[in-house]
Amino acid sequence: MKPRTYELVGALSGILFVLLEVLSAFLYPQQPRIDSSPATTLAWVHDHRVALQIGMICGMVGAAVLLWFVGYLRHVLSRAEDGAEMLSPIVLGSGVALAALLAVTTLPVALLAFMDGQTAGIPDATVVRLLADLNIVAFGALSAVTGVFILALGLAMWYRQLAARWLGWVCVVVVVCNAVSVWIGTTFSSYHGKVWNPVAFGAFIGFILVLLVISIYGLSGRPSRAAL
């Protein structure tokens, strides 16, 4: 494969990942508030089971696509660093960990939808509560790793090794949102929608925006050293 072809495929994988993540996030309504009864959560699963299953499939495929995109980012940064190996190993390691966690965090809701589709259903309310709470708490770990990944990308932008410097400042906001998401997602055990939603959406939309812009720069033929 020619280097330019590889870079085009790598940039396109980033765009494909963004599309899959958006689909997985918005195919179905948000999970009921964290202090809802198991019956409310189960009704949400039952009413949107097909959408949940499709969303989980998109999430799992997206995690696999992210692995390719992370490999592409490693290639771009290694070339920009000229063998110095500073940020490229961190981007590779945190990116692979992020892809793995993205796949794992689809499992709680996927299990709820899978069990709801069986003849026996989910007769135990404790199981519903366990999987619903796990779906919330798991995003704490996901946010932590996402923060490291985005921070490394932001530093690469400031050092003019990737995309544009202005995008590095966007990364700062995304890292802060993810840091707050870790705290909220793992410590609040009662309803916190008014606090959580703006921060969670900021972390998610910012993450998607950063990867989308990086991909667009890759398609333009200027994936690195584009100081604007």
C-alpha positions in Angstrom: 0.0 0.0 0.0 1.3 3.4 -1.0 1.9 5.8 2.0 -0.6 8.3 0.7 -3.2 5.6 0.3 -2.6 4.4 3.8 -3.0 7.9 5.1 -6.3 8.3 3.2 -7.6 5.0 4.6 -6.5 6.0 8.1 -8.2 9.4 7.9 -11.4 7.8 6.6 -11.3 5.3 9.5 -11.5 8.3 11.8 -14.6 9.7 10.0 -16.2 6.2 10.0 -15.5 5.9 13.8 -17.2 9.3 14.4 -20.3 8.3 12.4 -20.6 5.0 14.3 -20.2 6.7 17.7 -22.8 9.3 16.9 -25.2 6.5 15.7 -24.5 4.4 18.9 -25.2 7.5 21.1 -28.3 8.9 19.5 -30.2 5.9 18.1 -32.2 5.7 21.4 -33.3 8.0 24.2 -31.0 8.6 27.2 -31.1 6.0 30.0 -33.6 6.9 32.7 -32.2 8.8 35.7 -29.9 6.9 37.9 -32.2 6.7 40.9 -35.2 5.4 38.8 -36.8 2.1 39.7 -35.7 -1.1 38.0 -39.2 -1.3 36.4 -38.7 2.1 34.8 -35.3 1.1 33.4 -36.7 -2.2 32.2 -39.6 -0.4 30.4 -37.0 1.8 28.7 -35.1 -1.3 27.5 -38.2 -3.0 26.3 -39.5 0.0 24.4 -36.2 0.6 22.6 -34.7 -2.9 22.5 -34.0 -3.0 18.7 -32.5 0.5 18.7 -30.3 -0.4 21.7 -29.1 -3.6 20.0 -28.3 -1.7 16.8 -26.6 1.0 18.9 -24.5 -1.5 20.7 -23.4 -3.1 17.4 -22.4 0.3 16.1 -20.4 0.9 19.3 -18.6 -2.4 19.1 -17.7 -2.0 15.4 -16.7 1.6 16.1 -14.3 0.4 18.8 -12.7 -1.9 16.2 -12.4 0.9 13.7 -10.8 3.1 16.3 -7.9 0.7 16.6 -7.1 1.3 12.9 -7.4 5.1 13.4 -5.1 5.0 16.4 -2.5 3.1 14.3 -2.8 5.8 11.7 -2.2 8.5 14.4 0.8 6.6 15.6 2.2 6.7 12.1 1.6 10.4 11.6 3.1 11.3 15.0 6.1 9.1 14.6 6.9 10.8 11.3 6.4 14.2 12.8 8.6 13.4 15.8 11.3 12.1 13.5 12.0 9.1 15.7 12.0 11.0 19.0 9.1 8.8 20.3 7.6 11.3 22.7 3.8 11.5 22.4 3.2 8.8 19.8 3.6 5.9 22.3 1.1 7.6 24.7 -1.4 8.1 21.9 -1.0 4.5 20.8 -1.3 3.1 24.3 -4.2 5.2 25.5 -5.9 4.8 22.1 -5.8 1.0 22.3 -7.0 1.1 25.9 -9.8 3.5 24.8 -10.9 1.2 22.0 -11.0 -1.8 24.4 -13.1 0.2 27.0 -15.5 1.4 24.3 -16.2 -2.2 23.4 -16.6 -3.2 27.1 -18.9 -0.3 28.0 -21.4 -1.5 25.4 -21.9 -4.7 27.3 -24.2 -3.7 30.2 -27.0 -2.2 28.0 -26.4 -5.0 25.4 -27.0 -7.6 28.1 -30.2 -5.8 29.2 -31.5 -5.8 25.6 -30.4 -9.4 25.0 -32.0 -10.7 28.2 -35.2 -8.6 27.6 -35.6 -10.4 24.2 -35.5 -13.8 25.8 -38.7 -15.7 26.8 -37.8 -15.6 30.5 -37.1 -11.8 30.3 -35.4 -10.3 33.4 -37.4 -11.4 36.4 -34.8 -10.2 39.0 -34.9 -6.5 39.6 -31.4 -6.6 41.1 -30.0 -7.6 37.8 -31.6 -4.7 36.1 -30.3 -2.3 38.8 -26.8 -3.8 38.6 -26.5 -3.5 34.8 -28.0 -0.1 34.7 -25.7 1.2 37.4 -22.7 -0.5 35.8 -23.5 1.3 32.5 -23.2 4.7 34.3 -20.1 3.9 36.5 -18.2 2.3 33.5 -18.1 5.7 31.9 -16.0 6.9 34.7 -13.1 4.6 33.6 -13.9 5.5 29.9 -13.7 9.2 30.7 -10.4 8.8 32.4 -8.7 7.0 29.5 -10.4 9.4 27.0 -8.8 12.3 28.9 -5.3 10.9 28.6 -5.8 10.2 24.9 -7.1 13.7 24.1 -4.5 15.3 26.3 -1.7 13.6 24.3 -3.3 14.6 21.0 -3.6 18.2 22.3 0.0 18.3 23.2 0.9 17.1 19.8 -1.1 19.9 18.3 0.6 22.5 20.5 4.0 21.1 19.3 2.7 21.5 15.7 2.9 17.7 15.1 -0.8 17.2 14.3 -3.7 19.1 12.8 -3.9 22.7 14.0 -2.8 24.5 17.3 -6.3 26.0 17.9 -7.6 22.4 18.1 -5.2 21.9 21.0 -7.2 24.4 23.1 -10.4 22.5 22.3 -8.6 19.4 23.7 -8.1 21.3 27.0 -11.9 21.8 27.3 -12.5 18.1 26.4 -10.0 16.9 29.0 -11.6 19.0 31.7 -15.1 17.7 30.8 -13.8 14.2 31.0 -12.1 14.8 34.3 -15.4 16.1 35.8 -17.2 13.1 34.2 -15.0 10.7 36.1 -15.9 12.4 39.4 -19.7 12.6 38.7 -20.0 9.2 37.1 -18.3 7.3 40.0 -19.4 9.3 43.1 -23.0 10.5 42.5 -25.5 7.7 43.4 -28.7 9.9 43.1 -30.2 12.0 40.3 -27.7 14.4 38.8 -29.0 15.0 35.3 -28.8 18.8 35.5 -25.2 18.6 36.5 -24.2 15.6 34.4 -25.8 16.3 31.0 -23.9 19.5 30.0 -20.5 18.0 31.1 -21.2 14.6 29.6 -22.3 16.0 26.3 -19.4 18.4 26.3 -17.0 15.5 26.7 -18.6 13.4 24.0 -19.2 16.2 21.4 -15.7 17.6 22.0 -14.1 14.1 21.6 -16.0 13.6 18.4 -15.1 17.1 17.1 -11.4 16.6 17.8 -11.2 13.3 15.9 -13.3 14.6 13.1 -11.1 17.6 12.5 -7.9 15.4 12.7 -9.5 13.1 10.1 -10.3 16.1 7.8 -6.8 17.3 8.0 -5.6 13.8 7.1 -7.8 13.8 4.0 -6.5 17.2 3.0 -2.9 15.8 2.9 -1.8 17.9 5.9 -2.2 15.6 8.9 0.8 17.1 10.7 2.8 20.3 11.1 -0.2 22.4 10.0 0.3 25.4 12.3 -2.7 27.6 12.0 
